[in-house]
């Protein structure tokens, strides 16, 4: 799979290229601003774009705007955004149309190389990777609702679901068995009054409700 | 005895004092003279006299009114030039102050000054009588005994005049600046204005400095640390190393990540960049999400407020949430509400703990109060036993 990297700090870009290659991608282009990113995506048609939110010339949200425009023009491109801080509005904008193939992580997470590589692969394969901080921040806004009926443990499980993890990943994170996770998820789905459709769809609905989107 | 230097000093002072007083006589008595005329004219009008009197009265009053600022200026000049005393400009905020001075105190001072100057002249004329009578034609000459009395009297007066002149000068220099100069009230008002301005400048400067440090850390050390941790992570993941080396790299990686966290915390405590770029709302949600207990955040801001106020509000919430996490007993959550009420930004942080917080204690709270007061805000902490603990802060902000 091919990837494009947009990051203005040269130092960090060099490291990012290494990790992205480590994760099994071929780096088609590395650029330092949003315009370069759009051109590179146009030219190389990559499977994944790793994008820094804050880039020249304005150093505000150039990366997010470029990502949204890629999402419209080439929806098949998976996007992983890296940010110095979390702004839940960006996350909401990115997730609004389509929750597959999207990631939003704090920049410092790249240091956990293996987890970051895993997140890259997950996003490129159509999954999601939300920083725990993003999830926590979206929760802060949530008005009172059926989520209040969830136990602390169920809430934890739901938060990990929202980050984009599988049952096995959640079980590993919480150090419980996979069947326990499945039980929690069933409880969550029941408490959130989600329709009896197929499990994956309900899972996505639960996450969306959780994030207040 | 060093009689000559002393005498010279006395003479210098006497010269200065008498010129000061002599100059004061016309400046002080001019208004008295005008007032005397005005009273005369009024008397004339009451008595039903001359029909031109009202016209002349009008002129006299207008002239007196015109004289007021000129006389004030002249008096200030006299004090500055001859005594080196700066009488503050009373300005026109309170014209009656000047008018009152020139019409009442000024006339009294003029009388005193005239008396001193008169005594000096009389003494100077009388002291040498015994000498100058011989220059007169014989029929006009008084006898030498009377002349001697006059000379002695003149010498006595002349001996006393320097002290008297000095006393009057001292009296004027103490009383006039207070009577004619800007009133204490106006002085204080001006001072408050100056202090408010300079304090706002200091607060803004401190804020700008925090922002600059944040930017420097963000563009420099933070990026470098992330890159360092990333490279250590890559080394750990890709290199086939002996266990000891692996352990060292592992520890270095962990420390680099901790350093990133610590630096981020530091930067957030200083002035987070999200505050500048996206405002209070976005910055607070980051803060609330990072709190170790669930926080519900409600922000109702139709527009952004002044950067300094935003920074203080952010700091308030940051400190309050830290306190809740650290001190609130059995708190399971907190509510943060930020709203703009007219020209007042209200920040309320409430937890559901057991209360009983000491509203006076803690350096954190003191620092918070100081920061709030630096922008003229107010802070109230209510923490009854049994809870809840509520901190409410109001920050004035001109939209």
Interface residues (C-beta under 8 A of the other chain):
Chain A: X9 X11 X12 X14 X15 X16 X18 X19 X22 X60 X61 X84 X85 X86 X87 X88 X89 X107 X108 X110 X111 X112 X113 X114 X117 X133 X136 X137 X139 X140 X141 X142
Chain B: X218 X222 X223 X224 X226 X227 X229 X230 X231 X232 X233 X234 X236 X237 X238 X253 X256 X257 X260 X261 X264 X272 X273 X274 X277 X278 X282 X285 X286 X288 X289 X290 X294 X295 X296 X297
